[in-house]
Amino acid sequence: MAELTHVDASGKARMVDITEKPVTPRESVARGSVLMRPATLQLLSEGKVAKGDVLAVARVAGVMAAKQVPSLIPLCHPLLLTEVTVDFQLDAGRSAVDITASAKTSGQTGVEMEALTAVAVSALTIYDMCKAADRAMRIEAIRLVRKSGGKSGTITLES
């Protein structure tokens, strides 16, 4: 089993010391989905959700969330993000909004949590803005799909 990096020798939580790690370009990509009734997806795609432009608001929420990761997740390092993107794909067959977020930096630690948080908060924003039309929505499958940079190089978990 891999050693837990956020726990010291006595078992106490700690922030990882990255002082000696080299600065390298790093990027992470995460995905997730919001499943909804077909009628809700149609309202969203036609811009008829009462609260406004759902995807525009969800995109901004995701970017803002990535920038707040150290405030939300206690042991995460504050990072100078060089780019955060949030994109959406409407899937009528599954009646879903698929979310892909990426985060980039040049730094001493990765940006996985930033990409994952961007997806999660984008999904929550979609849920919040559409819940009056559909109380049965589900947020599903938030996961890291790729990361690059640092000692481990590129890790692709799905294409």
Secondary structure, DSSP 8 states (H G I E B T S, - for coil): ----TTB-TTS-B-----TTS--EEEEEEEEEEEE--HHHHHHHHTT--TT--HHHHHHHHHHHHHHTHHHHSTT-----EEEEEEEEEEETTTTEEEEEEEEEEEESS--HHHHHHHHHHHHHHHHHHHTTT-TT-EEEEEEEEEEE-STT--EES--
